[in-house]
């Protein structure tokens, strides 16, 4: 403890190098703590359960052309053809594909929209009675759609009478827990809730209400039609290869497009987050290495500059442990000062990121963990040069006499 004041005074006499190192440690603490927090937040987001067996599901679009006598009948036949393929579990036409980043959303109220009642926003999907099985979902409260409830045809004004909703949606809409059997309104159209699914998400995983989902039994035929198919996981690739030839053999005036697995669609949607994670990991590694090399280099520089002084101390009886302790204490003073400044900067940086990018507030534990990590790295970086200094022979002090 008695050496701290002399060491501090010595640092003030040669403050340029110490100041640069202090700033470097402060910057490292501020950036690494926020980067580590963002990495953990994004990893949790990327590992969020969607409720779907993603490796079993794929989607594609069909663009039909030419004269078609009954489009609805043709698309129903297409569904049956797909379902009869080896390895296929189920198939359904849909309006949008989950976790793809593209879909539809609306507000659902307890009253018609013309009466301006309380409304909740949710993504919505349309499909027939096969949509739940195709998505790998099951109703945990209530029932699935019945065949006679599915609205089939090309009439865009036709509306469903019932709906299946996610647990997140019904819990938010009916917090008292009596949502099953209640009526919600899609615009001015009433929908009776007949079933509830435990877990599912909409097309946008980054939506703050991603788990609010409503499914309506509408199989609306269109010449530009999306399909989702669920196959055995180990046979999905084979089904995807075969499906073009099979569907074109059934009706050759069509084009099959945008064929991809749900896991691939999810990865494409999250590509920017994955890239950001990699960049932040590289940033942390670079900052830590630069800081460690800076501490290592500064300690070596001080040793070379003070070789005669160290030799004199050794000649006067200073132990090797005292020399090592001197450099560790000097480094600790710089490091702790830098960490204090960096911790304050980390809080301000975290608040700025929270305001600009709507990310959660920085957890103080990340600052503390980063500070301890930086301190350990700095001590490891200085220990070997300090041991080298301790091994300087006392005779060094007399060589210039």
Secondary structure per residue as TSV (DSSP state, phi and psi in degrees):
chain	resnum	aa	ss	phi	psi
A	1	X	-	360.0	-33.7
A	2	X	T	-68.8	-18.1
A	3	X	H	-86.1	-12.5
A	4	X	H	-63.1	-45.6
A	5	X	H	-64.4	-47.3
A	6	X	H	-61.0	-38.3
A	7	X	H	-64.7	-41.9
A	8	X	H	-63.2	-41.3
A	9	X	H	-65.3	-38.3
A	10	X	H	-64.1	-37.4
A	11	X	H	-66.1	-36.2
A	12	X	H	-67.8	-30.3
A	13	X	H	-73.8	-25.1
A	14	X	T	-132.5	70.0
A	15	X	H	-91.6	-11.8
A	16	X	H	-60.7	-52.2
A	17	X	H	-65.3	-42.0
A	18	X	H	-64.2	-39.5
A	19	X	H	-65.5	-42.8
A	20	X	H	-62.9	-40.6
A	21	X	H	-67.3	-39.3
A	22	X	H	-60.8	-45.0
A	23	X	H	-63.1	-40.7
A	24	X	H	-62.6	-42.8
A	25	X	H	-65.8	-40.3
A	26	X	H	-62.7	-45.0
A	27	X	H	-63.5	-42.9
A	28	X	H	-61.6	-44.5
A	29	X	H	-62.1	-45.3
A	30	X	H	-65.6	-46.1
A	31	X	H	-75.9	-44.0
A	32	X	H	-64.5	-40.4
A	33	X	H	-63.3	-43.4
A	34	X	H	-70.3	-39.9
A	35	X	H	-64.5	-41.9
A	36	X	H	-64.5	-38.5
A	37	X	H	-64.6	-44.3
A	38	X	H	-64.9	-40.9
A	39	X	H	-59.4	-47.0
A	40	X	H	-63.8	-40.7
A	41	X	H	-62.5	-42.7
A	42	X	H	-71.1	-35.2
A	43	X	H	-63.9	-42.7
A	44	X	H	-61.3	-41.1
A	45	X	H	-63.7	-45.9
A	46	X	H	-66.5	-26.4
A	47	X	T	-93.1	6.9
A	48	X	-	-62.1	131.3
A	49	X	-	-70.8	130.9
A	50	X	-	-92.7	-20.6
A	51	X	S	93.2	-7.1
A	52	X	S	-107.2	145.4
A	53	X	-	-78.5	83.3
A	54	X	T	-59.6	-32.3
A	55	X	T	-80.2	-4.3
A	56	X	T	-102.1	-15.5
A	57	X	E	-107.8	140.8
A	58	X	E	-139.9	163.3
A	59	X	E	-133.5	160.9
A	60	X	E	-160.5	168.6
A	61	X	E	-121.7	146.9
A	62	X	E	-117.6	128.0
A	63	X	E	-110.1	109.1
A	64	X	E	-95.5	148.1
A	65	X	-	-143.0	171.4
A	66	X	S	84.1	-179.6
A	67	X	-	-76.4	127.1
A	68	X	-	-128.0	119.7
A	69	X	S	-65.8	-42.9
A	70	X	-	-144.5	100.5
A	71	X	H	-63.5	-40.2
A	72	X	H	-61.2	-44.8
A	73	X	H	-63.6	-41.4
A	74	X	H	-62.6	-42.8
A	75	X	H	-70.8	-32.6
A	76	X	H	-64.7	-40.2
A	77	X	H	-64.0	-37.9
A	78	X	H	-62.4	-42.2
A	79	X	H	-59.4	-46.1
A	80	X	H	-64.6	-38.5
A	81	X	H	-60.6	-44.3
A	82	X	H	-64.3	-45.1
A	83	X	H	-63.5	-27.1
A	84	X	T	-86.4	-2.3
A	85	X	S	-71.3	141.7
A	86	X	T	-59.1	134.1
A	87	X	T	90.9	-12.7
A	88	X	E	-85.3	133.5
A	89	X	E	-89.5	-47.0
A	90	X	E	-166.7	168.6
A	91	X	E	-153.3	153.5
A	92	X	E	-155.6	146.6
A	93	X	E	-82.7	147.4
A	94	X	E	-141.3	167.1
A	95	X	S	-91.4	-22.4
A	96	X	S	-158.9	159.5
A	97	X	-	-107.7	128.5
A	98	X	T	-58.1	152.4
A	99	X	T	53.2	22.0
A	100	X	S	-95.6	-14.0
A	101	X	S	86.6	2.5
A	102	X	-	-137.1	128.2
A	103	X	-	179.8	-158.0
A	104	X	E	-129.4	148.3
A	105	X	E	-145.2	157.4
A	106	X	E	-157.6	177.8
A	107	X	E	-101.9	143.6
A	108	X	E	-124.2	127.4
A	109	X	E	-119.2	173.5
A	110	X	S	-87.1	-8.8
A	111	X	S	-135.2	160.2
A	112	X	-	-55.5	147.1
A	113	X	G	-60.7	-25.4
A	114	X	G	-66.9	-18.8
A	115	X	G	-97.2	-1.6
A	116	X	-	53.0	54.8
A	117	X	-	-86.8	-174.4
A	118	X	-	-67.5	134.1
A	119	X	E	-128.6	151.8
A	120	X	E	-127.1	134.9
A	121	X	E	-84.0	140.6
A	122	X	E	-154.0	149.9
A	123	X	E	-74.6	153.4
A	124	X	E	-136.9	146.1
A	125	X	E	-120.2	151.9
A	126	X	E	-123.4	147.4
A	127	X	-	-178.0	-179.1
A	128	X	-	-94.3	-164.0
A	129	X	T	-68.9	-6.9
A	130	X	T	-93.1	-4.7
A	131	X	H	-65.0	-38.8
A	132	X	H	-64.7	-47.2
A	133	X	H	-64.9	-36.1
A	134	X	H	-65.0	-36.4
A	135	X	T	-85.2	0.8
A	136	X	T	72.3	25.3
A	137	X	-	-104.2	159.9
A	138	X	-	-142.0	150.8
A	139	X	E	-83.2	124.1
A	140	X	E	-97.8	-13.1
A	141	X	E	-144.9	123.9
A	142	X	E	97.6	-144.1
A	143	X	-	-145.2	170.0
A	144	X	-	-82.4	172.8
A	145	X	-	-67.2	148.7
A	146	X	-	-97.8	154.5
A	147	X	G	-58.7	-38.3
A	148	X	G	-75.0	-6.0
A	149	X	G	-90.9	-11.9
A	150	X	S	-78.8	126.6
A	151	X	E	-84.1	115.1
A	152	X	E	-115.6	139.5
A	153	X	E	140.6	-172.1
A	154	X	S	-105.5	-1.1
A	155	X	-	-73.7	113.6
A	156	X	T	-75.1	-12.4
A	157	X	T	-90.9	-9.9
A	158	X	-	-69.0	137.6
A	159	X	-	-126.1	154.3
A	160	X	-	-82.2	165.8
A	161	X	S	-111.0	-16.5
A	162	X	E	-130.6	169.4
A	163	X	E	-154.5	153.0
A	164	X	E	-113.7	135.3
A	165	X	E	-126.0	163.1
A	166	X	E	-79.3	157.0
A	167	X	H	-61.6	-37.7
A	168	X	H	-60.9	-41.2
A	169	X	H	-66.0	-48.9
A	170	X	H	-69.1	-31.5
A	171	X	H	-67.4	-36.8
A	172	X	H	-75.3	-38.9
A	173	X	H	-76.6	-38.2
A	174	X	-	-128.3	73.9
A	175	X	T	-62.1	-19.3
A	176	X	T	-76.6	-10.0
A	177	X	S	91.3	18.2
A	178	X	-	-117.3	37.8
A	179	X	-	-76.0	-31.9
A	180	X	T	-61.6	127.7
A	181	X	T	91.4	-10.5
A	182	X	-	-77.3	163.9
A	183	X	E	-106.8	131.0
A	184	X	E	-116.3	163.0
A	185	X	E	-118.9	128.2
A	186	X	E	-100.7	93.7
A	187	X	T	70.5	-120.2
A	188	X	T	-102.1	5.1
A	189	X	E	-96.8	124.3
A	190	X	E	-77.7	142.2
A	191	X	E	-131.7	124.2
A	192	X	E	-88.2	128.4
A	193	X	E	-76.5	114.4
A	194	X	E	-108.8	-10.1
A	195	X	E	-158.0	155.5
A	196	X	E	-131.7	132.0
A	197	X	E	-103.0	135.9
A	198	X	S	-60.5	-51.2
A	199	X	S	-144.9	123.5
A	200	X	-	-162.7	157.1
A	201	X	-	-126.8	161.8
A	202	X	-	-86.4	-160.7
A	203	X	S	-73.4	-22.4
A	204	X	-	-115.1	104.3
A	205	X	T	-68.4	-24.6
A	206	X	T	-85.0	-4.2
A	207	X	S	-65.1	136.8
A	208	X	T	-71.2	-7.6
A	209	X	T	-127.0	44.9
A	210	X	T	-61.1	-27.5
A	211	X	T	-90.3	1.5
A	212	X	-	-84.4	106.9
A	213	X	E	-136.6	139.1
A	214	X	E	-124.9	132.8
A	215	X	E	-113.5	129.2
A	216	X	E	-116.3	140.9
A	217	X	-	-81.2	79.0
A	218	X	E	-129.2	120.5
A	219	X	E	-111.8	71.7
A	220	X	E	-81.9	121.0
A	221	X	-	-79.7	139.6
A	222	X	-	-148.6	149.8
A	223	X	S	-68.4	-21.3
A	224	X	E	-108.3	95.9
A	225	X	E	-122.1	135.2
A	226	X	E	-93.9	145.0
A	227	X	E	-130.1	147.7
A	228	X	E	-120.5	143.4
A	229	X	E	-131.9	136.8
A	230	X	E	-114.2	125.5
A	231	X	E	-127.1	166.8
A	232	X	-	-58.6	137.7
A	233	X	T	-55.2	-39.3
A	234	X	T	-81.8	-4.7
A	235	X	T	-116.0	-0.6
A	236	X	H	-59.5	-45.2
A	237	X	H	-60.1	-41.3
A	238	X	H	-66.1	-41.0
A	239	X	H	-62.8	-41.7
A	240	X	H	-63.7	-34.5
A	241	X	H	-71.3	-36.1
A	242	X	H	-84.6	-23.7
A	243	X	H	-64.9	-33.7
A	244	X	H	-59.5	-52.1
A	245	X	H	-62.7	-39.8
A	246	X	H	-66.9	-44.2
A	247	X	H	-73.6	-33.7
A	248	X	H	-71.3	-30.3
A	249	X	H	-68.2	-32.7
A	250	X	H	-71.2	-42.4
A	251	X	-	-152.4	112.7
A	252	X	S	-86.1	-5.2
A	253	X	S	-96.0	63.0
A	254	X	E	-156.7	157.2
A	255	X	E	-123.9	131.7
A	256	X	E	-102.4	124.1
A	257	X	E	-133.0	166.8
A	258	X	E	51.8	45.3
A	259	X	E	-83.9	122.0
A	260	X	E	-162.9	152.1
A	261	X	E	-72.9	155.6
A	262	X	H	-64.0	-37.2
A	263	X	H	-64.9	-36.8
A	264	X	H	-67.0	-41.5
A	265	X	H	-62.2	-40.2
A	266	X	H	-65.2	-42.5
A	267	X	H	-63.9	-40.0
A	268	X	H	-63.2	-41.1
A	269	X	H	-64.0	-36.8
A	270	X	T	-95.6	10.6
A	271	X	H	-56.9	-41.4
A	272	X	H	-65.8	-36.2
A	273	X	H	-69.2	-39.6
A	274	X	H	-64.5	-42.0
A	275	X	H	-63.1	-41.6
A	276	X	H	-62.1	-41.6
A	277	X	H	-58.6	-45.5
A	278	X	H	-63.5	-40.8
A	279	X	H	-65.9	-39.5
A	280	X	H	-68.1	-37.5
A	281	X	H	-62.7	-44.3
A	282	X	H	-62.3	-42.2
A	283	X	H	-60.1	-44.7
A	284	X	H	-62.8	-45.8
A	285	X	H	-61.4	-44.3
A	286	X	H	-63.9	-46.6
A	287	X	H	-61.5	-43.5
A	288	X	H	-65.9	-42.3
A	289	X	H	-64.6	-43.7
A	290	X	H	-63.0	-42.5
A	291	X	H	-64.1	-44.9
A	292	X	H	-62.8	-42.9
A	293	X	H	-66.1	-35.6
A	294	X	H	-63.3	-44.1
A	295	X	H	-65.6	-44.3
A	296	X	H	-60.0	-46.3
A	297	X	H	-66.9	-41.3
A	298	X	H	-64.8	-39.7
A	299	X	H	-65.2	-42.9
A	300	X	H	-62.0	-40.5
A	301	X	H	-62.1	-44.2
A	302	X	H	-65.7	-35.4
A	303	X	H	-66.0	-46.2
A	304	X	H	-62.7	-36.6
A	305	X	H	-73.5	-27.4
A	306	X	T	-111.0	22.3
A	307	X	H	-56.0	-47.0
A	308	X	H	-65.6	-39.9
A	309	X	H	-62.5	-41.8
A	310	X	H	-66.3	-41.8
A	311	X	H	-61.4	-39.3
A	312	X	H	-62.7	-44.7
A	313	X	H	-62.1	-38.8
A	314	X	H	-67.0	-37.3
A	315	X	H	-67.7	-29.8
A	316	X	T	-85.0	3.3
A	317	X	T	108.5	4.2
A	318	X	-	-65.5	135.6
A	319	X	-	-78.3	160.4
A	320	X	H	-60.4	-37.8
A	321	X	H	-63.2	-31.9
A	322	X	H	-69.0	-36.8
A	323	X	H	-66.2	-45.5
A	324	X	H	-61.3	-44.2
A	325	X	H	-61.1	-37.3
A	326	X	H	-59.9	-49.8
A	327	X	H	-70.6	-34.4
A	328	X	H	-65.1	-39.9
A	329	X	H	-67.3	-43.4
A	330	X	H	-59.0	-45.5
A	331	X	H	-66.0	-38.8
A	332	X	H	-63.8	-38.5
A	333	X	H	-60.6	-47.2
A	334	X	H	-64.9	-45.0
A	335	X	H	-65.6	-46.7
A	336	X	H	-64.6	-40.0
A	337	X	H	-62.1	-44.1
A	338	X	H	-64.2	-38.3
A	339	X	H	-67.8	-37.1
A	340	X	H	-63.3	-45.7
A	341	X	H	-65.8	-42.9
A	342	X	H	-64.1	-34.9
A	343	X	H	-66.0	-42.0
A	344	X	H	-63.9	-43.6
A	345	X	H	-63.6	-35.1
A	346	X	H	-62.8	-40.6
A	347	X	H	-63.4	-47.2
A	348	X	H	-63.6	-41.4
A	349	X	H	-64.7	-41.7
A	350	X	H	-62.2	-41.8
A	351	X	H	-64.9	-38.2
A	352	X	H	-65.3	-44.0
A	353	X	H	-64.4	-37.8
A	354	X	H	-64.1	-40.4
A	355	X	H	-70.4	-43.8
A	356	X	H	-79.2	-36.4
A	357	X	H	-119.3	7.3
A	358	X	-	56.7	38.4
A	359	X	-	-93.9	161.8
A	360	X	-	-62.6	159.6
A	361	X	-	-65.8	143.0
A	362	X	-	-62.9	127.0
A	363	X	-	-75.0	129.0
A	364	X	H	-60.5	-25.8
A	365	X	H	-63.1	-29.9
A	366	X	H	-68.7	-36.2
A	367	X	H	-66.3	-45.6
A	368	X	H	-63.9	-42.6
A	369	X	H	-64.8	-41.8
A	370	X	H	-64.2	-41.3
A	371	X	H	-61.8	-44.3
A	372	X	H	-64.0	-41.7
A	373	X	H	-62.0	-45.5
A	374	X	H	-63.7	-40.2
A	375	X	H	-62.5	-43.9
A	376	X	H	-63.3	-44.9
A	377	X	H	-60.5	-41.3
A	378	X	H	-67.0	-39.4
A	379	X	H	-68.2	-39.3
A	380	X	H	-64.9	-37.7
A	381	X	H	-68.2	-28.6
A	382	X	H	-95.3	-17.5
A	383	X	H	-65.4	-40.1
A	384	X	H	-71.2	-44.0
A	385	X	H	-61.6	-34.1
A	386	X	H	-67.0	-39.6
A	387	X	H	-64.6	-37.9
A	388	X	H	-62.3	-40.3
A	389	X	H	-65.0	-38.0
A	390	X	H	-66.4	-22.4
A	391	X	T	-89.3	3.5
A	392	X	-	-65.4	130.8
A	393	X	-	-73.3	145.1
A	394	X	G	-59.2	-26.4
A	395	X	G	-65.4	-17.8
A	396	X	G	-57.1	-35.2
A	397	X	G	-65.8	-22.6
A	398	X	G	-104.4	0.6
A	399	X	T	-68.3	-28.6
A	400	X	T	-95.1	4.2
A	401	X	-	-85.0	360.0
